[in-house]
Amino acid sequence: MSLSVELRGVTKTYGPVRALVGVNARFEGGRVSVIEGANGSGKSTLLSILGTLARPTLGEVDHGALGKTNAEVRAVLGWVGHETLAYGDLSGRENVMLAAKLRGIEAERGWREACERFDLASFGDRPIRTYSRGQRQRIAVAKALVHAPSLVLLDEPTAGLDARSTERLERVVREEAKRGAVVILVTHDPAFARVGDVHVRLERGRVVS
């Protein structure tokens, strides 16, 4: 079954501020969609609405086969935002294993697969609070993808990553799309943006291309 998310006339306001204005867009499974635009153009707001973390003021969002309720969509969601949302006193291993367990995945298997996929072995047993920004980001992505989500939302996922880790993330993003997931990411990194099959540009909350 082909997965997709569609926005129809989505507007989001915060008081007098219009973060999104009449957005119509469709994001298909099996493709990497990149949302581009300047700071304040509405990119993160759009991701929040796609991930059911915010509700549109006007318009509607159709998640199709991903789920009819917020709970159903969140069960198949992999989210990486500006915060790593990891427990600082736990190790990377413990954070990933906890995420796996909460998603119904056998914890050791979840860690083993994530460790290999994201090259976490050299620092995985240290507390998160001792990590560099890039190491925390690798754990955040590993946690988000541990359950093979059908909807993958990544907000500036290359933050803190070196060139080698960015290349690895690009391969991972393509793998997620290849297995049929709806993959949508926001990035200011023009080199990383090339991973996209579809590019949606926002200006002042409006889709312009």
Secondary structure by P-SEA (a helix, b strand, c coil): cccbbbbcbbbbbcccccccccccccccccbbbbbbbcccccaaaaaaaaaccccccbbbbbbccccccaaaaaaabbbbcccccccccccaaaaaaaaaaaacccaaaaaaaaaaaaccccccccccccccaaaaaaaaaaaaacccccbbbbccccccccaaaaaaaaaaaaaaaaaccccccccccccccccccbbbbbccccccc
